[in-house]
């Protein structure tokens, strides 16, 4: 008997469950494993032997799973230390108890580090267990991929909310600024995507050290010229010394990452205090971008699902381990878009940050280049045909709540 395990970790996305559905459906089409178990609340739940049998989900359940936001298995922020070997041993005990030979882990940077750590430990100790990563992140900051599942849907939502809130903001004659804050601790991909709306006046990214005086000068210029200024800021915007613009950078999330939030409020207050505008409006996009399942990108949900299937397919090779599946970088942004999948060592995906390219950033906080827009354009294309119930997109009852 040979079974597999799939779990989710870190911040959810609007399409993370599509990758889960891809693994399950691939095994239904090609039953390489007798059972497909889901780990409840990521590696933390697996260590507590909290598993759910996903093997025989119906076709309708899988379709609804693909459009269900958040992590249907539940997630965690548990840091698997490379020195804490008792966790590794406990994981093997749980896998052995359920005849699990292979584990798929859907997550971001830290989750890919977990795949690498588990694989390295298993190989060093002669343990016949395999670990395979399936990437996701709305921050789009993983290397060496073109983009990550979850980002395109978040970008699509960000663009639409930017445009809608701009129109709402521009309806008034009173002088005020509008500040939209997006996610993005170390990379400004999501904030930059808002420029696809054509409504952004000023863009503040983590990749460009924040200069308060230079920024305020641009806000004043904008207000003087048209009596309005629409600003987008990434939560990870920071000064040259590394200090975050945000007022909420003191706590951490368990991975020694600053818990951010408040950059938009800080910018608004700077502008008001400088006397450039008497008031300002702040919209925190935050979790709305990553959970808006009603606005998935068709490209995104399709790729997330196919990556789940690809990971399962590749695992049929009994030596395939310590690897992550991903979307191959494009060789040209001028060619018609077509995703190509590949697999690479987990060590090449973990603990690196792919920042938004400096050459795609316009000076004076003025936004992004046409080349950047060519990169974003095909990713936000299309809308999937959703299953509706009572006038709303149907969702499953999360497995961690059953």
Secondary structure, DSSP 8 states (H G I E B T S, - for coil): --EEEEEE-SS--TTHHHHHHHHHHHHHHS--SS-EEEETTHHHHHHTT-EEE-TT--HHHHHHHHT--S-TT--------SS-HHHHHHHHHHHHHTTEEEEEEEESHHHHHHHHHHHHHHHHTT---EEEEEE--TT---SSBS--TTHHHHHHHHHHHHHHHHHHHHT--S-EEEEEEE--SS--HHHHHGGGGS--SEEE-TTS-B-HHHHHHHHHHHHHHHSEEEEEEETT-BBTTS-BSSS--SSB-SSS-B----HHHHHHHHHHHTTS-S-EEEEE-HHHHHH-GGG--HHHHHHHHHHHHHHHHHHTSTT--SEEEEEB--S-SSS-----EEEEEGGGTTT------GGGB-STT--B-HHHHHHHHGGG-------EETTEE-----GGG-
